[in-house]
């Protein structure tokens, strides 16, 4: 997911390595949307009470790459799965 800031170069959604409690998902979302990551943390806790928060957080952890990386954990797992299946 990318957004064009006023500078013209696209911003990329990544998991934060410096502002993380668990996997950096909320820190990355906060940086991308330019809001306090605490808002996303509260949202995930509220969603966790309903039963949806943990699966959504895990899904985000799998598909959002870490800061400084171009490939997410999900991409890496899928590539390894495909390589194992084709050889």
HTML snippet that shows the backbone in 3Dmol.js (N, CA, C, O; Angstrom):
<script src="https://3Dmol.org/build/3Dmol-min.js"></script>
<div id="view" style="width:600px;height:400px;position:relative"></div>
<script>
const pdb = `
ATOM      1  N   UNK A   1       0.847  -1.164   0.000  1.00  0.00           N
ATOM      2  CA  UNK A   1       0.000   0.000   0.000  1.00  0.00           C
ATOM      3  C   UNK A   1       0.892   1.227   0.000  1.00  0.00           C
ATOM      4  O   UNK A   1       1.776   1.358   0.847  1.00  0.00           O
ATOM      5  N   UNK A   2       0.663   2.134  -0.955  1.00  0.00           N
ATOM      6  CA  UNK A   2       1.498   3.318  -1.063  1.00  0.00           C
ATOM      7  C   UNK A   2       0.640   4.557  -1.199  1.00  0.00           C
ATOM      8  O   UNK A   2      -0.448   4.503  -1.772  1.00  0.00           O
ATOM      9  N   UNK A   3       1.112   5.653  -0.687  1.00  0.00           N
ATOM     10  CA  UNK A   3       0.436   6.941  -0.828  1.00  0.00           C
ATOM     11  C   UNK A   3       1.463   7.959  -1.294  1.00  0.00           C
ATOM     12  O   UNK A   3       2.634   7.889  -0.921  1.00  0.00           O
ATOM     13  N   UNK A   4       1.022   8.893  -2.100  1.00  0.00           N
ATOM     14  CA  UNK A   4       1.928   9.911  -2.594  1.00  0.00           C
ATOM     15  C   UNK A   4       1.922  11.122  -1.670  1.00  0.00           C
ATOM     16  O   UNK A   4       0.923  11.836  -1.589  1.00  0.00           O
ATOM     17  N   UNK A   5       3.039  11.357  -0.969  1.00  0.00           N
ATOM     18  CA  UNK A   5       3.128  12.567  -0.162  1.00  0.00           C
ATOM     19  C   UNK A   5       3.390  13.765  -1.064  1.00  0.00           C
ATOM     20  O   UNK A   5       3.551  13.604  -2.274  1.00  0.00           O
ATOM     21  N   UNK A   6       3.434  14.957  -0.492  1.00  0.00           N
ATOM     22  CA  UNK A   6       3.634  16.163  -1.284  1.00  0.00           C
ATOM     23  C   UNK A   6       4.973  16.160  -2.016  1.00  0.00           C
ATOM     24  O   UNK A   6       5.110  16.848  -3.027  1.00  0.00           O
ATOM     25  N   UNK A   7       5.964  15.408  -1.539  1.00  0.00           N
ATOM     26  CA  UNK A   7       7.273  15.337  -2.180  1.00  0.00           C
ATOM     27  C   UNK A   7       7.263  14.578  -3.492  1.00  0.00           C
ATOM     28  O   UNK A   7       8.187  14.732  -4.291  1.00  0.00           O
ATOM     29  N   UNK A   8       6.245  13.763  -3.741  1.00  0.00           N
ATOM     30  CA  UNK A   8       6.140  13.054  -5.006  1.00  0.00           C
ATOM     31  C   UNK A   8       6.567  11.602  -4.951  1.00  0.00           C
ATOM     32  O   UNK A   8       6.098  10.805  -5.764  1.00  0.00           O
ATOM     33  N   UNK A   9       7.441  11.225  -4.023  1.00  0.00           N
ATOM     34  CA  UNK A   9       7.847   9.827  -3.944  1.00  0.00           C
ATOM     35  C   UNK A   9       6.858   9.070  -3.067  1.00  0.00           C
ATOM     36  O   UNK A   9       6.416   9.598  -2.047  1.00  0.00           O
ATOM     37  N   UNK A  10       6.504   7.848  -3.439  1.00  0.00           N
ATOM     38  CA  UNK A  10       5.491   7.109  -2.681  1.00  0.00           C
ATOM     39  C   UNK A  10       6.005   6.658  -1.312  1.00  0.00           C
ATOM     40  O   UNK A  10       7.166   6.277  -1.160  1.00  0.00           O
ATOM     41  N   UNK A  11       5.108   6.710  -0.318  1.00  0.00           N
ATOM     42  CA  UNK A  11       5.413   6.150   0.995  1.00  0.00           C
ATOM     43  C   UNK A  11       4.993   4.703   0.967  1.00  0.00           C
ATOM     44  O   UNK A  11       4.042   4.340   0.275  1.00  0.00           O
ATOM     45  N   UNK A  12       5.688   3.881   1.707  1.00  0.00           N
ATOM     46  CA  UNK A  12       5.370   2.469   1.738  1.00  0.00           C
ATOM     47  C   UNK A  12       4.968   2.060   3.147  1.00  0.00           C
ATOM     48  O   UNK A  12       5.598   2.466   4.123  1.00  0.00           O
ATOM     49  N   UNK A  13       3.914   1.252   3.248  1.00  0.00           N
ATOM     50  CA  UNK A  13       3.464   0.748   4.536  1.00  0.00           C
ATOM     51  C   UNK A  13       4.402  -0.362   4.972  1.00  0.00           C
ATOM     52  O   UNK A  13       4.535  -1.376   4.287  1.00  0.00           O
ATOM     53  N   UNK A  14       5.052  -0.170   6.115  1.00  0.00           N
ATOM     54  CA  UNK A  14       5.959  -1.177   6.665  1.00  0.00           C
ATOM     55  C   UNK A  14       5.700  -1.308   8.163  1.00  0.00           C
ATOM     56  O   UNK A  14       5.149  -0.404   8.791  1.00  0.00           O
ATOM     57  N   UNK A  15       6.104  -2.440   8.722  1.00  0.00           N
ATOM     58  CA  UNK A  15       6.020  -2.630  10.177  1.00  0.00           C
ATOM     59  C   UNK A  15       7.193  -1.901  10.814  1.00  0.00           C
ATOM     60  O   UNK A  15       8.331  -2.036  10.363  1.00  0.00           O
ATOM     61  N   UNK A  16       6.924  -1.140  11.845  1.00  0.00           N
ATOM     62  CA  UNK A  16       7.955  -0.344  12.510  1.00  0.00           C
ATOM     63  C   UNK A  16       8.900  -1.240  13.312  1.00  0.00           C
ATOM     64  O   UNK A  16       8.471  -2.182  13.978  1.00  0.00           O
ATOM     65  N   UNK A  17      10.177  -0.932  13.236  1.00  0.00           N
ATOM     66  CA  UNK A  17      11.180  -1.631  14.043  1.00  0.00           C
ATOM     67  C   UNK A  17      11.523  -0.825  15.292  1.00  0.00           C
ATOM     68  O   UNK A  17      12.044  -1.371  16.264  1.00  0.00           O
ATOM     69  N   UNK A  18      11.228   0.480  15.264  1.00  0.00           N
ATOM     70  CA  UNK A  18      11.571   1.330  16.401  1.00  0.00           C
ATOM     71  C   UNK A  18      10.378   1.589  17.324  1.00  0.00           C
ATOM     72  O   UNK A  18      10.568   1.836  18.515  1.00  0.00           O
ATOM     73  N   UNK A  19       9.165   1.537  16.798  1.00  0.00           N
ATOM     74  CA  UNK A  19       7.968   1.816  17.583  1.00  0.00           C
ATOM     75  C   UNK A  19       7.086   0.571  17.589  1.00  0.00           C
ATOM     76  O   UNK A  19       6.026   0.542  16.965  1.00  0.00           O
ATOM     77  N   UNK A  20       7.542  -0.452  18.303  1.00  0.00           N
ATOM     78  CA  UNK A  20       6.788  -1.701  18.316  1.00  0.00           C
ATOM     79  C   UNK A  20       6.626  -2.228  19.724  1.00  0.00           C
ATOM     80  O   UNK A  20       7.488  -2.036  20.581  1.00  0.00           O
ATOM     81  N   UNK A  21       5.510  -2.895  19.950  1.00  0.00           N
ATOM     82  CA  UNK A  21       5.279  -3.615  21.203  1.00  0.00           C
ATOM     83  C   UNK A  21       5.339  -5.103  20.936  1.00  0.00           C
ATOM     84  O   UNK A  21       5.939  -5.851  21.707  1.00  0.00           O
ATOM     85  N   UNK A  22       4.728  -5.536  19.858  1.00  0.00           N
ATOM     86  CA  UNK A  22       4.732  -6.960  19.529  1.00  0.00           C
ATOM     87  C   UNK A  22       5.462  -7.171  18.209  1.00  0.00           C
ATOM     88  O   UNK A  22       6.586  -7.674  18.196  1.00  0.00           O
ATOM     89  N   UNK A  23       4.833  -6.791  17.100  1.00  0.00           N
ATOM     90  CA  UNK A  23       5.454  -7.020  15.791  1.00  0.00           C
ATOM     91  C   UNK A  23       5.626  -5.740  14.982  1.00  0.00           C
ATOM     92  O   UNK A  23       6.116  -5.796  13.854  1.00  0.00           O
ATOM     93  N   UNK A  24       5.240  -4.593  15.525  1.00  0.00           N
ATOM     94  CA  UNK A  24       5.423  -3.323  14.826  1.00  0.00           C
ATOM     95  C   UNK A  24       4.292  -2.938  13.889  1.00  0.00           C
ATOM     96  O   UNK A  24       4.405  -1.950  13.163  1.00  0.00           O
ATOM     97  N   UNK A  25       3.196  -3.702  13.890  1.00  0.00           N
ATOM     98  CA  UNK A  25       2.084  -3.423  12.989  1.00  0.00           C
ATOM     99  C   UNK A  25       1.465  -2.060  13.314  1.00  0.00           C
ATOM    100  O   UNK A  25       1.288  -1.240  12.413  1.00  0.00           O
ATOM    101  N   UNK A  26       1.140  -1.811  14.557  1.00  0.00           N
ATOM    102  CA  UNK A  26       0.494  -0.553  14.944  1.00  0.00           C
ATOM    103  C   UNK A  26       1.430   0.640  14.746  1.00  0.00           C
ATOM    104  O   UNK A  26       0.987   1.709  14.327  1.00  0.00           O
ATOM    105  N   UNK A  27       2.700   0.467  15.040  1.00  0.00           N
ATOM    106  CA  UNK A  27       3.678   1.534  14.804  1.00  0.00           C
ATOM    107  C   UNK A  27       3.787   1.872  13.334  1.00  0.00           C
ATOM    108  O   UNK A  27       3.874   3.044  12.968  1.00  0.00           O
ATOM    109  N   UNK A  28       3.782   0.861  12.493  1.00  0.00           N
ATOM    110  CA  UNK A  28       3.842   1.083  11.049  1.00  0.00           C
ATOM    111  C   UNK A  28       2.594   1.741  10.516  1.00  0.00           C
ATOM    112  O   UNK A  28       2.674   2.641   9.680  1.00  0.00           O
ATOM    113  N   UNK A  29       1.420   1.299  10.993  1.00  0.00           N
ATOM    114  CA  UNK A  29       0.158   1.912  10.575  1.00  0.00           C
ATOM    115  C   UNK A  29       0.094   3.369  11.032  1.00  0.00           C
ATOM    116  O   UNK A  29      -0.361   4.238  10.288  1.00  0.00           O
ATOM    117  N   UNK A  30       0.550   3.633  12.254  1.00  0.00           N
ATOM    118  CA  UNK A  30       0.565   4.997  12.756  1.00  0.00           C
ATOM    119  C   UNK A  30       1.463   5.910  11.933  1.00  0.00           C
ATOM    120  O   UNK A  30       1.095   7.046  11.632  1.00  0.00           O
ATOM    121  N   UNK A  31       2.637   5.416  11.573  1.00  0.00           N
ATOM    122  CA  UNK A  31       3.559   6.214  10.759  1.00  0.00           C
ATOM    123  C   UNK A  31       2.990   6.439   9.360  1.00  0.00           C
ATOM    124  O   UNK A  31       3.114   7.534   8.811  1.00  0.00           O
ATOM    125  N   UNK A  32       2.377   5.426   8.788  1.00  0.00           N
ATOM    126  CA  UNK A  32       1.844   5.538   7.429  1.00  0.00           C
ATOM    127  C   UNK A  32       0.703   6.553   7.369  1.00  0.00           C
ATOM    128  O   UNK A  32       0.651   7.389   6.468  1.00  0.00           O
ATOM    129  N   UNK A  33      -0.211   6.470   8.341  1.00  0.00           N
ATOM    130  CA  UNK A  33      -1.363   7.366   8.348  1.00  0.00           C
ATOM    131  C   UNK A  33      -1.127   8.647   9.146  1.00  0.00           C
ATOM    132  O   UNK A  33      -2.025   9.480   9.263  1.00  0.00           O
ATOM    133  N   UNK A  34       0.075   8.804   9.691  1.00  0.00           N
ATOM    134  CA  UNK A  34       0.476   9.990  10.449  1.00  0.00           C
ATOM    135  C   UNK A  34      -0.460  10.262  11.631  1.00  0.00           C
ATOM    136  O   UNK A  34      -0.921  11.384  11.840  1.00  0.00           O
ATOM    137  N   UNK A  35      -0.722   9.198  12.395  1.00  0.00           N
ATOM    138  CA  UNK A  35      -1.499   9.313  13.631  1.00  0.00           C
ATOM    139  C   UNK A  35      -0.745   8.560  14.726  1.00  0.00           C
ATOM    140  O   UNK A  35       0.190   7.812  14.440  1.00  0.00           O
ATOM    141  N   UNK A  36      -1.144   8.756  15.945  1.00  0.00           N
ATOM    142  CA  UNK A  36      -0.509   8.093  17.075  1.00  0.00           C
ATOM    143  C   UNK A  36      -0.788   6.586  17.012  1.00  0.00           C
ATOM    144  O   UNK A  36      -1.950   6.192  16.913  1.00  0.00           O
ATOM    145  N   UNK A  37       0.237   5.738  17.065  1.00  0.00           N
ATOM    146  CA  UNK A  37       0.041   4.289  17.020  1.00  0.00           C
ATOM    147  C   UNK A  37      -0.832   3.756  18.158  1.00  0.00           C
ATOM    148  O   UNK A  37      -1.389   2.663  18.053  1.00  0.00           O
ATOM    149  N   UNK A  38      -0.953   4.521  19.241  1.00  0.00           N
ATOM    150  CA  UNK A  38      -1.795   4.098  20.361  1.00  0.00           C
ATOM    151  C   UNK A  38      -3.240   3.910  19.894  1.00  0.00           C
ATOM    152  O   UNK A  38      -3.944   3.031  20.390  1.00  0.00           O
ATOM    153  N   UNK A  39      -3.681   4.735  18.941  1.00  0.00           N
ATOM    154  CA  UNK A  39      -5.040   4.588  18.416  1.00  0.00           C
ATOM    155  C   UNK A  39      -5.235   3.216  17.773  1.00  0.00           C
ATOM    156  O   UNK A  39      -6.275   2.584  17.961  1.00  0.00           O
ATOM    157  N   UNK A  40      -4.244   2.757  17.020  1.00  0.00           N
ATOM    158  CA  UNK A  40      -4.337   1.436  16.406  1.00  0.00           C
ATOM    159  C   UNK A  40      -4.238   0.335  17.459  1.00  0.00           C
ATOM    160  O   UNK A  40      -4.891  -0.702  17.342  1.00  0.00           O
ATOM    161  N   UNK A  41      -3.428   0.561  18.477  1.00  0.00           N
ATOM    162  CA  UNK A  41      -3.331  -0.436  19.552  1.00  0.00           C
ATOM    163  C   UNK A  41      -4.665  -0.586  20.276  1.00  0.00           C
ATOM    164  O   UNK A  41      -5.099  -1.701  20.566  1.00  0.00           O
ATOM    165  N   UNK A  42      -5.310   0.536  20.565  1.00  0.00           N
ATOM    166  CA  UNK A  42      -6.624   0.494  21.211  1.00  0.00           C
ATOM    167  C   UNK A  42      -7.632  -0.206  20.303  1.00  0.00           C
ATOM    168  O   UNK A  42      -8.426  -1.027  20.762  1.00  0.00           O
ATOM    169  N   UNK A  43      -7.595   0.124  19.022  1.00  0.00           N
ATOM    170  CA  UNK A  43      -8.508  -0.501  18.064  1.00  0.00           C
ATOM    171  C   UNK A  43      -8.332  -2.013  18.044  1.00  0.00           C
ATOM    172  O   UNK A  43      -9.319  -2.748  18.049  1.00  0.00           O
ATOM    173  N   UNK A  44      -7.094  -2.485  18.022  1.00  0.00           N
ATOM    174  CA  UNK A  44      -6.856  -3.934  17.999  1.00  0.00           C
ATOM    175  C   UNK A  44      -7.299  -4.602  19.300  1.00  0.00           C
ATOM    176  O   UNK A  44      -7.787  -5.732  19.279  1.00  0.00           O
ATOM    177  N   UNK A  45      -7.135  -3.917  20.426  1.00  0.00           N
ATOM    178  CA  UNK A  45      -7.598  -4.482  21.701  1.00  0.00           C
ATOM    179  C   UNK A  45      -9.119  -4.586  21.699  1.00  0.00           C
ATOM    180  O   UNK A  45      -9.674  -5.607  22.104  1.00  0.00           O
ATOM    181  N   UNK A  46      -9.795  -3.530  21.242  1.00  0.00           N
ATOM    182  CA  UNK A  46     -11.263  -3.559  21.174  1.00  0.00           C
ATOM    183  C   UNK A  46     -11.718  -4.670  20.237  1.00  0.00           C
ATOM    184  O   UNK A  46     -12.655  -5.406  20.547  1.00  0.00           O
ATOM    185  N   UNK A  47     -11.053  -4.791  19.088  1.00  0.00           N
ATOM    186  CA  UNK A  47     -11.406  -5.856  18.144  1.00  0.00           C
ATOM    187  C   UNK A  47     -11.087  -7.237  18.718  1.00  0.00           C
ATOM    188  O   UNK A  47     -11.774  -8.212  18.412  1.00  0.00           O
ATOM    189  N   UNK A  48     -10.056  -7.320  19.542  1.00  0.00           N
ATOM    190  CA  UNK A  48      -9.703  -8.604  20.159  1.00  0.00           C
ATOM    191  C   UNK A  48     -10.810  -9.092  21.072  1.00  0.00           C
ATOM    192  O   UNK A  48     -11.059 -10.294  21.168  1.00  0.00           O
ATOM    193  N   UNK A  49     -11.478  -8.162  21.746  1.00  0.00           N
ATOM    194  CA  UNK A  49     -12.588  -8.526  22.628  1.00  0.00           C
ATOM    195  C   UNK A  49     -13.722  -9.149  21.812  1.00  0.00           C
ATOM    196  O   UNK A  49     -14.415 -10.048  22.289  1.00  0.00           O
ATOM    197  N   UNK A  50     -13.906  -8.671  20.588  1.00  0.00           N
ATOM    198  CA  UNK A  50     -14.962  -9.213  19.729  1.00  0.00           C
ATOM    199  C   UNK A  50     -14.522 -10.497  19.035  1.00  0.00           C
ATOM    200  O   UNK A  50     -15.344 -11.190  18.436  1.00  0.00           O
ATOM    201  N   UNK A  51     -13.249 -10.813  19.111  1.00  0.00           N
ATOM    202  CA  UNK A  51     -12.736 -12.022  18.480  1.00  0.00           C
ATOM    203  C   UNK A  51     -12.084 -11.799  17.135  1.00  0.00           C
ATOM    204  O   UNK A  51     -11.522 -12.730  16.557  1.00  0.00           O
ATOM    205  N   UNK A  52     -12.149 -10.565  16.621  1.00  0.00           N
ATOM    206  CA  UNK A  52     -11.600 -10.292  15.294  1.00  0.00           C
ATOM    207  C   UNK A  52     -10.200  -9.691  15.333  1.00  0.00           C
ATOM    208  O   UNK A  52      -9.482  -9.744  14.334  1.00  0.00           O
ATOM    209  N   UNK A  53      -9.800  -9.123  16.462  1.00  0.00           N
ATOM    210  CA  UNK A  53      -8.539  -8.386  16.540  1.00  0.00           C
ATOM    211  C   UNK A  53      -7.303  -9.221  16.300  1.00  0.00           C
ATOM    212  O   UNK A  53      -6.425  -8.825  15.534  1.00  0.00           O
ATOM    213  N   UNK A  54      -7.221 -10.369  16.942  1.00  0.00           N
ATOM    214  CA  UNK A  54      -6.020 -11.201  16.808  1.00  0.00           C
ATOM    215  C   UNK A  54      -5.830 -11.732  15.384  1.00  0.00           C
ATOM    216  O   UNK A  54      -4.721 -11.646  14.856  1.00  0.00           O
ATOM    217  N   UNK A  55      -6.868 -12.276  14.746  1.00  0.00           N
ATOM    218  CA  UNK A  55      -6.669 -12.729  13.359  1.00  0.00           C
ATOM    219  C   UNK A  55      -6.284 -11.590  12.411  1.00  0.00           C
ATOM    220  O   UNK A  55      -5.457 -11.781  11.520  1.00  0.00           O
ATOM    221  N   UNK A  56      -6.875 -10.410  12.597  1.00  0.00           N
ATOM    222  CA  UNK A  56      -6.533  -9.273  11.741  1.00  0.00           C
ATOM    223  C   UNK A  56      -5.090  -8.845  11.981  1.00  0.00           C
ATOM    224  O   UNK A  56      -4.368  -8.543  11.031  1.00  0.00           O
ATOM    225  N   UNK A  57      -4.666  -8.815  13.243  1.00  0.00           N
ATOM    226  CA  UNK A  57      -3.289  -8.429  13.571  1.00  0.00           C
ATOM    227  C   UNK A  57      -2.295  -9.430  12.969  1.00  0.00           C
ATOM    228  O   UNK A  57      -1.285  -9.029  12.391  1.00  0.00           O
ATOM    229  N   UNK A  58      -2.575 -10.715  13.101  1.00  0.00           N
ATOM    230  CA  UNK A  58      -1.685 -11.742  12.545  1.00  0.00           C
ATOM    231  C   UNK A  58      -1.619 -11.630  11.034  1.00  0.00           C
ATOM    232  O   UNK A  58      -0.545 -11.757  10.447  1.00  0.00           O
ATOM    233  N   UNK A  59      -2.767 -11.391  10.392  1.00  0.00           N
ATOM    234  CA  UNK A  59      -2.793 -11.222   8.936  1.00  0.00           C
ATOM    235  C   UNK A  59      -1.940 -10.018   8.530  1.00  0.00           C
ATOM    236  O   UNK A  59      -1.163 -10.099   7.578  1.00  0.00           O
ATOM    237  N   UNK A  60      -2.085  -8.897   9.255  1.00  0.00           N
ATOM    238  CA  UNK A  60      -1.287  -7.704   8.950  1.00  0.00           C
ATOM    239  C   UNK A  60       0.195  -7.985   9.151  1.00  0.00           C
ATOM    240  O   UNK A  60       1.022  -7.546   8.351  1.00  0.00           O
ATOM    241  N   UNK A  61       0.540  -8.710  10.208  1.00  0.00           N
ATOM    242  CA  UNK A  61       1.933  -9.070  10.476  1.00  0.00           C
ATOM    243  C   UNK A  61       2.509  -9.893   9.318  1.00  0.00           C
ATOM    244  O   UNK A  61       3.678  -9.739   8.965  1.00  0.00           O
ATOM    245  N   UNK A  62       1.691 -10.757   8.734  1.00  0.00           N
ATOM    246  CA  UNK A  62       2.157 -11.604   7.644  1.00  0.00           C
ATOM    247  C   UNK A  62       2.309 -10.851   6.324  1.00  0.00           C
ATOM    248  O   UNK A  62       3.212 -11.161   5.547  1.00  0.00           O
ATOM    249  N   UNK A  63       1.444  -9.866   6.051  1.00  0.00           N
ATOM    250  CA  UNK A  63       1.472  -9.234   4.726  1.00  0.00           C
ATOM    251  C   UNK A  63       2.221  -7.906   4.671  1.00  0.00           C
ATOM    252  O   UNK A  63       2.595  -7.462   3.585  1.00  0.00           O
ATOM    253  N   UNK A  64       2.450  -7.261   5.816  1.00  0.00           N
ATOM    254  CA  UNK A  64       3.164  -5.975   5.811  1.00  0.00           C
ATOM    255  C   UNK A  64       4.647  -6.247   6.054  1.00  0.00           C
ATOM    256  O   UNK A  64       5.008  -6.828   7.077  1.00  0.00           O
ATOM    257  N   UNK A  65       5.508  -5.832   5.123  1.00  0.00           N
ATOM    258  CA  UNK A  65       6.941  -6.083   5.318  1.00  0.00           C
ATOM    259  C   UNK A  65       7.513  -5.229   6.443  1.00  0.00           C
ATOM    260  O   UNK A  65       7.000  -4.151   6.741  1.00  0.00           O
ATOM    261  N   UNK A  66       8.574  -5.718   7.057  1.00  0.00           N
ATOM    262  CA  UNK A  66       9.263  -4.972   8.106  1.00  0.00           C
ATOM    263  C   UNK A  66      10.002  -3.797   7.486  1.00  0.00           C
ATOM    264  O   UNK A  66      10.335  -3.806   6.301  1.00  0.00           O
ATOM    265  N   UNK A  67      10.246  -2.802   8.295  1.00  0.00           N
ATOM    266  CA  UNK A  67      10.993  -1.624   7.861  1.00  0.00           C
ATOM    267  C   UNK A  67      12.335  -2.055   7.289  1.00  0.00           C
ATOM    268  O   UNK A  67      13.042  -2.861   7.895  1.00  0.00           O
ATOM    269  N   UNK A  68      12.687  -1.525   6.127  1.00  0.00           N
ATOM    270  CA  UNK A  68      13.968  -1.841   5.515  1.00  0.00           C
ATOM    271  C   UNK A  68      13.957  -3.117   4.685  1.00  0.00           C
ATOM    272  O   UNK A  68      14.986  -3.498   4.128  1.00  0.00           O
ATOM    273  N   UNK A  69      12.828  -3.773   4.595  1.00  0.00           N
ATOM    274  CA  UNK A  69      12.720  -4.995   3.791  1.00  0.00           C
ATOM    275  C   UNK A  69      11.691  -4.802   2.695  1.00  0.00           C
ATOM    276  O   UNK A  69      10.752  -4.019   2.838  1.00  0.00           O
ATOM    277  N   UNK A  70      11.874  -5.517   1.610  1.00  0.00           N
ATOM    278  CA  UNK A  70      10.920  -5.403   0.509  1.00  0.00           C
ATOM    279  C   UNK A  70       9.933  -6.569   0.490  1.00  0.00           C
ATOM    280  O   UNK A  70       8.905  -6.505  -0.184  1.00  0.00           O
ATOM    281  N   UNK A  71      10.246  -7.624   1.224  1.00  0.00           N
ATOM    282  CA  UNK A  71       9.411  -8.820   1.213  1.00  0.00           C
ATOM    283  C   UNK A  71       8.812  -9.053   2.597  1.00  0.00           C
ATOM    284  O   UNK A  71       9.507  -8.957   3.608  1.00  0.00           O
ATOM    285  N   UNK A  72       7.505  -9.361   2.632  1.00  0.00           N
ATOM    286  CA  UNK A  72       6.849  -9.636   3.907  1.00  0.00           C
ATOM    287  C   UNK A  72       7.100 -11.083   4.323  1.00  0.00           C
ATOM    288  O   UNK A  72       7.628 -11.881   3.549  1.00  0.00           O
ATOM    289  N   UNK A  73       6.715 -11.406   5.551  1.00  0.00           N
ATOM    290  CA  UNK A  73       6.846 -12.777   6.040  1.00  0.00           C
ATOM    291  C   UNK A  73       5.999 -13.709   5.194  1.00  0.00           C
ATOM    292  O   UNK A  73       6.426 -14.816   4.867  1.00  0.00           O
ATOM    293  N   UNK A  74       4.795 -13.266   4.837  1.00  0.00           N
ATOM    294  CA  UNK A  74       3.913 -14.068   3.990  1.00  0.00           C
ATOM    295  C   UNK A  74       4.524 -14.333   2.624  1.00  0.00           C
ATOM    296  O   UNK A  74       4.428 -15.447   2.109  1.00  0.00           O
ATOM    297  N   UNK A  75       5.159 -13.310   2.024  1.00  0.00           N
ATOM    298  CA  UNK A  75       5.833 -13.493   0.729  1.00  0.00           C
ATOM    299  C   UNK A  75       6.941 -14.534   0.844  1.00  0.00           C
ATOM    300  O   UNK A  75       7.078 -15.401  -0.019  1.00  0.00           O
ATOM    301  N   UNK A  76       7.725 -14.444   1.906  1.00  0.00           N
ATOM    302  CA  UNK A  76       8.818 -15.393   2.122  1.00  0.00           C
ATOM    303  C   UNK A  76       8.294 -16.817   2.281  1.00  0.00           C
ATOM    304  O   UNK A  76       8.828 -17.751   1.684  1.00  0.00           O
ATOM    305  N   UNK A  77       7.241 -16.978   3.094  1.00  0.00           N
ATOM    306  CA  UNK A  77       6.665 -18.310   3.297  1.00  0.00           C
ATOM    307  C   UNK A  77       6.102 -18.883   2.004  1.00  0.00           C
ATOM    308  O   UNK A  77       6.295 -20.063   1.709  1.00  0.00           O
ATOM    309  N   UNK A  78       5.401 -18.049   1.225  1.00  0.00           N
ATOM    310  CA  UNK A  78       4.833 -18.523  -0.045  1.00  0.00           C
ATOM    311  C   UNK A  78       5.935 -18.901  -1.041  1.00  0.00           C
ATOM    312  O   UNK A  78       5.818 -19.901  -1.749  1.00  0.00           O
ATOM    313  N   UNK A  79       7.006 -18.096  -1.092  1.00  0.00           N
ATOM    314  CA  UNK A  79       8.102 -18.412  -2.004  1.00  0.00           C
ATOM    315  C   UNK A  79       8.744 -19.744  -1.618  1.00  0.00           C
ATOM    316  O   UNK A  79       9.015 -20.576  -2.483  1.00  0.00           O
ATOM    317  N   UNK A  80       8.988 -19.947  -0.327  1.00  0.00           N
ATOM    318  CA  UNK A  80       9.587 -21.203   0.133  1.00  0.00           C
ATOM    319  C   UNK A  80       8.663 -22.380  -0.135  1.00  0.00           C
ATOM    320  O   UNK A  80       9.126 -23.464  -0.487  1.00  0.00           O
ATOM    321  N   UNK A  81       7.349 -22.173   0.031  1.00  0.00           N
ATOM    322  CA  UNK A  81       6.376 -23.232  -0.233  1.00  0.00           C
ATOM    323  C   UNK A  81       6.396 -23.605  -1.716  1.00  0.00           C
ATOM    324  O   UNK A  81       6.403 -24.787  -2.061  1.00  0.00           O
ATOM    325  N   UNK A  82       6.405 -22.602  -2.587  1.00  0.00           N
ATOM    326  CA  UNK A  82       6.430 -22.866  -4.032  1.00  0.00           C
ATOM    327  C   UNK A  82       7.716 -23.555  -4.453  1.00  0.00           C
ATOM    328  O   UNK A  82       7.689 -24.476  -5.270  1.00  0.00           O
ATOM    329  N   UNK A  83       8.851 -23.114  -3.899  1.00  0.00           N
ATOM    330  CA  UNK A  83      10.126 -23.736  -4.245  1.00  0.00           C
ATOM    331  C   UNK A  83      10.164 -25.192  -3.774  1.00  0.00           C
ATOM    332  O   UNK A  83      10.704 -26.058  -4.462  1.00  0.00           O
ATOM    333  N   UNK A  84       9.599 -25.450  -2.625  1.00  0.00           N
ATOM    334  CA  UNK A  84       9.555 -26.821  -2.109  1.00  0.00           C
ATOM    335  C   UNK A  84       8.654 -27.701  -2.934  1.00  0.00           C
ATOM    336  O   UNK A  84       8.925 -28.892  -3.082  1.00  0.00           O
ATOM    337  N   UNK A  85       7.578 -27.141  -3.482  1.00  0.00           N
ATOM    338  CA  UNK A  85       6.626 -27.915  -4.265  1.00  0.00           C
ATOM    339  C   UNK A  85       7.127 -28.195  -5.674  1.00  0.00           C
ATOM    340  O   UNK A  85       6.767 -29.212  -6.267  1.00  0.00           O
ATOM    341  N   UNK A  86       7.957 -27.303  -6.221  1.00  0.00           N
ATOM    342  CA  UNK A  86       8.400 -27.460  -7.601  1.00  0.00           C
ATOM    343  C   UNK A  86       9.682 -28.282  -7.726  1.00  0.00           C
ATOM    344  O   UNK A  86      10.005 -28.744  -8.820  1.00  0.00           O
ATOM    345  N   UNK A  87      10.409 -28.470  -6.645  1.00  0.00           N
ATOM    346  CA  UNK A  87      11.656 -29.241  -6.722  1.00  0.00           C
ATOM    347  C   UNK A  87      11.499 -30.637  -6.188  1.00  0.00           C
ATOM    348  O   UNK A  87      12.458 -31.409  -6.185  1.00  0.00           O
TER     349      UNK A  87
END
`;
const viewer = $3Dmol.createViewer("view");
viewer.addModel(pdb, "pdb");
viewer.setStyle({}, {cartoon: {color: "spectrum"}});
viewer.zoomTo();
viewer.render();
</script>
